[in-house]
């Protein structure tokens, strides 16, 4: 393990934790239709570069509420509305009630301001547990509907443009979007071993760290069976609440002319919600979008994709068989909540409830959850883990190997 890699993530994490830790409850977001006023760009311009923070595949932008201190808001193309965590809302103690909202404020990002007649107050109580960083807020549909958002996943940059003047002249391909509520849908083709090629709609969700997730309603309707292709049982804290899922590789996944071979897909086992659309196959997350520079031009109901140098990169998933959450005041207590049978984690003798106190001599206090997960995607690597169990610490060696 390289010490400087941990130093980078530690410096960034220290900035986040210095802002304000949160432990919110879940509050319902009111239906917001009022936030339609155009964005205001600095100096009468029509574009702004933003110093985005990428954690895993997720994107966070610095936001000030009425010129308050900057908070990192998650970019979420599936969110009904832009919202702030109760603990970060102005007059937080008065705004933490269910259904509360901050009226008539301005969200200021570097180079651009968004007037908000209503800013919803919504908490995500499990966000820190699942992602290993505090939650401050979300940039949702009323953000995307007033800007063109260009995400360069390879360079980890975000540009914002005025939709009234935006033009695109690059080599990327344009895809028309439809919508399920506020969530954009894109048409894709895919093929699994033992099944014919299929075409279906997928939600586009920038706040999903995974690549492709199939809904149980769709797989049941089309009689997908793991008998016909290799899958493994796994779980991720941010998918289906950490419940069992199946992971498998598709033969291909295709968006227009862009064909990706053998991407990893997750197959949800959660019971379909009442009224689920069996023709909606699932969700494309940031784990797949990262292969492109993506232009989210929702005001014109389109998305533009331009492949980057990672387009044909072989997708690697967790190779430890460990499902890990972050706990403690600084989210540096890494607890094992599930161990996959037959995995390297099980072979190393790791148990549910164990705490990872360090990796290769680096204490957990110097590591982020995202960094741990990245390490456990490195095929063939061996790590010495300091494991705390029942008040005692022991060292185990775990060797990564592909599970799917």
URZI-V34632 format. One record per residue. N is the residue number from 0. PSI is psi as a letter, one per 20 degrees, with the letter a starting at -180 (999 if undefined). Layout:
# URZI-V34632
<<N & PSI> <N & PSI>>
This chain:
# URZI-V34632
<<0 & q> <1 & p> <2 & h> <3 & h> <4 & g> <5 & h> <6 & h> <7 & g> <8 & h> <9 & g> <10 & g> <11 & g> <12 & h> <13 & h> <14 & g> <15 & g> <16 & h> <17 & i> <18 & f> <19 & o> <20 & q> <21 & q> <22 & m> <23 & r> <24 & r> <25 & p> <26 & p> <27 & q> <28 & p> <29 & q> <30 & p> <31 & o> <32 & i> <33 & i> <34 & m> <35 & i> <36 & p> <37 & q> <38 & q> <39 & o> <40 & q> <41 & q> <42 & k> <43 & j> <44 & a> <45 & j> <46 & q> <47 & p> <48 & p> <49 & p> <50 & m> <51 & q> <52 & p> <53 & p> <54 & o> <55 & c> <56 & j> <57 & q> <58 & p> <59 & p> <60 & q> <61 & p> <62 & p> <63 & p> <64 & o> <65 & l> <66 & k> <67 & a> <68 & q> <69 & p> <70 & q> <71 & o> <72 & p> <73 & p> <74 & o> <75 & o> <76 & i> <77 & i> <78 & p> <79 & h> <80 & q> <81 & q> <82 & r> <83 & q> <84 & q> <85 & h> <86 & i> <87 & i> <88 & q> <89 & p> <90 & l> <91 & g> <92 & h> <93 & i> <94 & j> <95 & i> <96 & q> <97 & p> <98 & j> <99 & r> <100 & q> <101 & o> <102 & q> <103 & m> <104 & r> <105 & p> <106 & p> <107 & p> <108 & r> <109 & o> <110 & i> <111 & q> <112 & q> <113 & o> <114 & p> <115 & o> <116 & h> <117 & p> <118 & o> <119 & q> <120 & o> <121 & p> <122 & q> <123 & n> <124 & h> <125 & j> <126 & g> <127 & g> <128 & g> <129 & h> <130 & i> <131 & j> <132 & q> <133 & q> <134 & p> <135 & h> <136 & r> <137 & p> <138 & o> <139 & b> <140 & h> <141 & i> <142 & g> <143 & h> <144 & i> <145 & j> <146 & q> <147 & p> <148 & o> <149 & o> <150 & o> <151 & n> <152 & h> <153 & g> <154 & i> <155 & l> <156 & q> <157 & p> <158 & q> <159 & p> <160 & q> <161 & o> <162 & h> <163 & h> <164 & i> <165 & p> <166 & q> <167 & p> <168 & j> <169 & a> <170 & i> <171 & r> <172 & q> <173 & p> <174 & p> <175 & q> <176 & q> <177 & r> <178 & q> <179 & n> <180 & d> <181 & i> <182 & p> <183 & q> <184 & q> <185 & q> <186 & p> <187 & q> <188 & q> <189 & r> <190 & p> <191 & q> <192 & p> <193 & j> <194 & q> <195 & r> <196 & p> <197 & q> <198 & p> <199 & r> <200 & q> <201 & q> <202 & q> <203 & o> <204 & o> <205 & i> <206 & j> <207 & o> <208 & h> <209 & r> <210 & f> <211 & p> <212 & p> <213 & p> <214 & q> <215 & h> <216 & g> <217 & g> <218 & h> <219 & g> <220 & h> <221 & j> <222 & l> <223 & p> <224 & p> <225 & i> <226 & h> <227 & i> <228 & q> <229 & p> <230 & r> <231 & q> <232 & p> <233 & a> <234 & q> <235 & p> <236 & h> <237 & j> <238 & p> <239 & k> <240 & k> <241 & j> <242 & r> <243 & p> <244 & r> <245 & p> <246 & p> <247 & r> <248 & p> <249 & q> <250 & g> <251 & q> <252 & p> <253 & p> <254 & o> <255 & c> <256 & i> <257 & o> <258 & p> <259 & p> <260 & p> <261 & l> <262 & q> <263 & p> <264 & q> <265 & p> <266 & o> <267 & q> <268 & j> <269 & q> <270 & p> <271 & p> <272 & q> <273 & p> <274 & j> <275 & q> <276 & o> <277 & i> <278 & i> <279 & o> <280 & h> <281 & b> <282 & p> <283 & p> <284 & a> <285 & h> <286 & h> <287 & g> <288 & h> <289 & i> <290 & i> <291 & r> <292 & p> <293 & p> <294 & o> <295 & n> <296 & m> <297 & h> <298 & h> <299 & j> <300 & l> <301 & r> <302 & p> <303 & p> <304 & p> <305 & o> <306 & q> <307 & a> <308 & i> <309 & j> <310 & g> <311 & j> <312 & p> <313 & p> <314 & p> <315 & p> <316 & a> <317 & p> <318 & j> <319 & h> <320 & j> <321 & p> <322 & p> <323 & p> <324 & r> <325 & p> <326 & a> <327 & r> <328 & g> <329 & j> <330 & l> <331 & j> <332 & o> <333 & o> <334 & p> <335 & o> <336 & i> <337 & p> <338 & p> <339 & p> <340 & p> <341 & j> <342 & r> <343 & h> <344 & g> <345 & g> <346 & h> <347 & i> <348 & k> <349 & p> <350 & q> <351 & p> <352 & i> <353 & q> <354 & p> <355 & o> <356 & i> <357 & r> <358 & p> <359 & l> <360 & i> <361 & p> <362 & q> <363 & h> <364 & i> <365 & j> <366 & q> <367 & r> <368 & h> <369 & g> <370 & g> <371 & g> <372 & h> <373 & g> <374 & h> <375 & j> <376 & j> <377 & o> <378 & p> <379 & i> <380 & q> <381 & p> <382 & q> <383 & o> <384 & p> <385 & o> <386 & p> <387 & p> <388 & p> <389 & l> <390 & i> <391 & q> <392 & p> <393 & r> <394 & p> <395 & q> <396 & p> <397 & p> <398 & p> <399 & p> <400 & q> <401 & p> <402 & i> <403 & 999>>
